[in-house]
């Protein structure tokens, strides 16, 4: 349409309207259009030989109005019973019109030239086949132009070529090649739920299969030999490390039992073989506890705990650690108030009265702190006393200079 070039219309910010009565004389339509944004110009199309005769192009000042209108287009506006207006985006009408006109013009000129060249030879069948080939090539050229555009080249997987007939006011138009709006693609079109479910199941399955393989590297082997080799640990330490696997919800019972069998060496491995491959982790551990665990009952362990005293030259923090190990075993056999017993026996068996007085641990028996809190208090006080002793030796041990009396 020449009127678009003559009026210098911004196609992306414009819509085209047709209907009865005339668009420019309808105030209700004017108010309806202004609610979407400011109108820059309204241009009437006076072209009796085209299907857009007496249509009106409305151009908005900015593109925000078109962003609001675009989901509603194509649409209609009916202010009363006798009046109906059709609204469409100018870009949807003008772009296919240009493609169709260009194709028809190029094809028409080429056919006319070939017709003149073939008229002398009278080869009508060849001319007919040439016409069909040119029409096919012209259509393919338009398709290649759409594919080679910058936007479609960058998002080739998001575009679809669709042949959509353009009909306006009941008039049939020539099918034109258009590009599907990428925004109309939903996430389910690109990534269906079935594919998402398969991917998630694959990731979870691989994670479950690979996770237990790494846990075995963090737990040492156990053979039950006495004395135990340097590459192994005692049973109580090995049993405590195994608790990480037993309490991990990401590992199944089958993997737990498999890992226990993998880290056991002979002769311990020979002992658990009698349970068979279908035994649960609890069955394996019950047998191992009976064979290598501590056999003292809770009362004996608690009596041993009560008889533990601080050794000569032993730091109070080291003494507290020894008490904690024995008390943990006693509480496991016979549960009791662990913090209270620990603090009472520490105050009873520790010979450093100055530290007990400084930390006021005797006064805290009724509301005893936890083991980590007491340990931190002791280590802090030990460091403070050690630093004070160093300063005292440096100050009192330095030789004093005597004043020289002149003769």
N, C-alpha and C positions, 0 to 999 in steps of 0.2 A: 504494500500500500504506500503510494507516494506521499500521502498526507502525513505519515509518521515521520518521514525524512524532512518534509517541508516544515513541520511544526517542531522539529527537534524534540521529539517525545522520548522520555526515558522509559523504555519498555518494561524494565524490571519493577518500576514503581507505578505501573498503570494497569487499569482494568478497562474492559470494553463492555458496553451496555447496549441492549436493544429492547424495544418494547413500545407500547402505545399508552398514552399520548407521548408527545415528544419529551425527551429526557430533560432538556435544559429548562423547560417550563414547569417542571414538577418540583414544588418546594419540599414536599415530604421526602422525595428521593434525595434531594440535596441535603436535607438535614440528616437523613439516614447515612449518607456517605461521609459526612463531616464528623460523625461520631467516632470514626476510625482514625482520623488524622486530618491535617490541613491539606486542602486541595490546591495544587499549583495551577492547573489549567484544565479546561474541558474543551475538547475539539470534536466537532461534528464531521462525519464522513459523508461527502457528497460525491458518490461514485455509482451512478445508476447501473453500470455494467458489471458491478461486483455484488457479491452476496452481503457485503458489509455496508450497503447503502443505508443512510439514515441511522447508522450506529453512532454512538458517542464514546470517545476515549476520555477517561478521567485519570489524570496524573496526580499522584500525591507528592507532597514536598519531600518526605524522607521515606526510607524503607520500613520504618516501624509499623506504618499503617498496613503495608502489604504482609508483614509477618503476622499481623492479627487477622487479616482477611483471608490469607492463603488456605487455612484449614476449612473455610466456609465456601470456597470456590471449587467448581462452578455452583452457583446458587441463584435463587430468585428472591425478589422483593415485591410484595403485593400490598400497596397502601389501601386499596379498596377492592370491591368485588370485580369491577370492570377493568382494573389496571393490573398488569403483570410485567415485571421487568426481569430480564435474564442478565446475570453478571458473570463474567469470566475474566481470568487473568489474561492480559494482553500477550504475555510471553508464551502462554499455551496455545494461542491462536496464531500469532504472527510468525513464530519460528517454523511450525509445520508448513505454513503458507509459503514462506520463502523457499523451503526445500522443494516443495511441490512445483512452484513456479520455475525455479532454477532447473530442475530436472526436465520439465516439459519444454523449456526454451532450448536447452542444449540438445535434447533428443530431437526436437522439431527441426532445428537448423541442420543437424547432421543428416537427418533423413531426407531433407529437401536437397542437400548437396549430392547425396548418393543417388537420389532418384534421377537427378539430371545426368549424372555420369552413366547410370545404367539404362537410361531411356533409349540410347542409341543401340545398345546391344540387344535389348528386348528380353533380358534374362529375368523374367518376373519371379520364378520360384527362388532364385538366388537372392533377389531383392527382398522378398518376404522373409527369408531366413536371416538376412542381414538386419532387417528391422527388429526381429525378435531378439537377436543377439545384442543389438545396441540398447534395447530397453532393459535387458538383463544386466548389461555392463553398467548402465546408468544407475540402476537400483543398487548394485553392489558398490558403486563409487560413493553413493550417499551413505551406505552402511559403513564403508571404510572411513569416511569423514567423521562419522559419529564416534567410531572406535579410536581414531587418532587425535581426538580433541584432548586438551591437557587434563581436564577433570576426569574424563572416562579412562584415560591411560593410567592415571594414578590410582583410581579405584575401579579397576576393571572387574574385579570380583563382585562389586556391589551394584553394578549396572545390569539392566536387562533391556534388550531391544524388543520393543513391542509395537506391533502394527495396530494403531487405534484409529478408527474412522472419526473424523471431525464433522459433526452435524450441528448446524445452528439454525433455529427456527424451522425445523422439519426438513431442511435441505440436506441432501446427502453429499458429502464431500469425499474427495479422493483419500484413500488410506495413506497415512504418512508415517514415516519412521520416527519414533520418539524414544526418549530415554527415560526409564523409570526413575522416579525420585529416590535417591539413596535413603532419605529419611523414612520412607514407607517400609523399609526392611526392618523386621523385628529381630530380636536376639534369638528367638526360637527358629527363624528361618535359617540363620547362619549356623547356630549351634543348637540342634534339637535336644530335648530332654533325654532321649535315649542315648545319645553320644555322651552327654554329661554324666549320666549314671555309669556308663561303662568306664569312663576315665576315672571317676572317683573310686569305683570298686577296684580298678587296677592299682591305683596309688595306695589304697588302704591295704590291699593284699600284699604288695611288695614291701610296705612298711612293716607289716607284721612278720614277714618272712626274714627281713634283714635285721630287725632290731635285736632279736635274741642272739644273733651271731656275734654282735659286738659286746654283749654283756659277759660272755664267757672269757673275754680277754681281761676283764677287770677282777676276776676271781681266781685265786691260785688253786692249784690242784691239791688234793688231799689223799694220802696213801694210808695213814694210820700207823706209820712206822714210828718207833720210839728208840732213840731220839729222832725227831723229824728232820729231814734234810733242809739245807739252807734255802732251797727254792720253795719250801712249803711253810705253813704256819701251823700252830697248834689247833686243836679241834674247836675250842671255844671261839677263837678269832675267825676261823673258817666258817663256823656256824653263824656268827654275827654278820659276816659279809654276805652270806647266802640269804639273809632276810630281805635284802634289796630286791632279789628276784621273786621271792615268795609274796611280797607285798605290792609288786608292780601290777596294776590292773591291765596293762597292755599285753601281758604275756599269758598265754593259755596254760592250763595244767599240763597239757602234752609237752609243750616247750619247756616248762619247768622241770618235769621229770627227765626229759632228754638232756638238759644242761647239767643236772645233777650227775647223771651217768657219765657225761663227757669229762667232767673235772675230777672224777674219782679214779684213783690208780690202785693197782694191786698192792696189798691184799684186801683193801677195803672194797674194791670193785667186785671181788669174788664173793664177799659177804652179801651184797645187795642183789646179786644175780638170782638168788633163790626166790625173790619176789616175783620175777617174771616181767615181761615188757608192759603189761597192762596195769601195773601198780601205780598208785597216785603218789604225788610228791610227799604227802603226809606219811604214807607208809614207809617210804625210803628214810625220811628224817627220824621217824620213831625207832627204826632199827638202828640207825647210826647213833642216836642219842643213847640207846641202851648199850651199844658197844664201846663208844668213846666219850660219852658225856660225863659230867660230874656225878658221882654216885652218892655224895653226901646229901642228906636231907636238909630241909630248911633250918631246923634247929641247930644242927651241927655247923652249918655255914654261918649262922648268926652268932654262935658261940665263938667261932674262929674270928669273926668280925669284931666281937667284943674284946678279944685278947690281942688284937693288933695294936701295937704301940709304936711310937716314933723311934726310929733307929738313930744311933749316934751319927751326927754329921748330916742327917737327912733334912732337907728343907721341908717346911710345913706344907708347901704345895704338893711336893712329891708324896708325902704321907697321906694327904687327902686323896690323891689319885689311887693309891693302893686301897684305901678304904672304900672308894667308890666301886672298884672292880669286884671286891668280895661282897659288898652290899647288893650289887646288881644281881649276882648269882643267888644270894639268899632270898631276895625279894621275888625272884622268878620261881623259886621253889615254894616259898611261903610269903605271899604278899603282905606288906606292912607299910607303915608310914616311913618312906625312905628318907626324906629330907630330915625328919626329926631324929631318926636313929643315927644318921650320918653326922649331924652336928653334935649330938650328945657324945658319941664316941670320939670325935675329933677333939672336943674340949677335954675329954677324959685322958686321951693318950698323947696329946701334944705337950711337950715340955717347954715350949716357948711361951712363958706366961706373959711376957711383955707384949707379944703380938696379940694374944687373946684379950689382954686388957685394952690395947689400942683399938682393936676392932669391935670390942664389946660383944663377943660372940656368946658368952655365957648368958647375957641378958636377952638373947634372941632365940632361946630354945623353944619358947611357947609359940613363936611365929617364925619358924626357921626359913632362911632363904634357900633357894635351889642350889644344886651343886655348881653350875656355872657361875652363879653370883658369888658364892663363897670362894671359889677358885680364883676369880678375878680379884677379889679383895686381898687374898693372901699374896698373890704374885705382885700386886701393886705395892703392898706393904713391904714385901721382901726387897723389891727394887729400891724403895725409899730408904730402908735401913742400910742396904749395901752402899748406896751413894753417900749416906751420912757417915758411914764408917770410913770410906775412902777420904772424904774431906777431913775427918778427924785425924787420920794418920798423916795426911799431908801437912796439916797445920801443927800438930804436936810433935811429929817426928823430925821436923826440919831443924838443923843445928842453928842455935842462936849465935850471932856475932858478939863477942865481948869487946867492950870499949877499951882501947889501948891508952894507957897512962903514959904520957911523955916523961922520960927520965930527966 
